[in-house]
Amino acid sequence: MLDLYQAVESTNLDDVIGIPERGNHTCSVARNIQDVLKDAYGPVAKAMSDCMREVTIANMLADCRNCIGVKARQLEQLWAPKRKPLPL
């Protein structure tokens, strides 16, 4: 999934988390928030890319097929005519 994301998205995965632009330069928090958040978000971005690396298109397709199969069986049960027992 990571390869797919990187192929189609122009946004760097680190930017998905969303570190705000530097704001008011007279405010010490606004001046330093990007550096603080980059350090804090670094492990989060790594974990996200590691998880995305483990997800494959084949896995997602199998999950989709399974979900479709479950829903189809549920619909069959819902709409199937109720069978009466045969008289003996």
C-alpha positions, 0 to 999 in steps of 0.5 A, a space after each residue: 500500500 505504501 508503494 501505491 500511495 507514493 505512486 499516486 499521491 503528491 503529498 509526502 507521508 510525513 505531511 499527512 499528519 499535518 504540522 502547522 505553518 509557523 505562525 506569529 513570530 513573536 510567539 515562542 510557541 508558534 516559532 518552535 512548534 514545527 520543530 517540536 512536532 517533527 520530533 513527536 510525529 517522526 515515530 508516528 510517521 514511521 509507524 504509519 509507513 511500516 503498517 502501510 508497507 505490510 498491506 498489499 493489494 492482494 490482501 485488500 482484494 481478498 478482504 473485499 471478496 470476503 466482504 462481498 461473499 458475506 453480504 451475498 450470503 446474508 442477502 440470500 438468507 434474507 430473501 430466500 423463500 421459507 421452506 415448509 417441511 414436507 408432509 409425512 
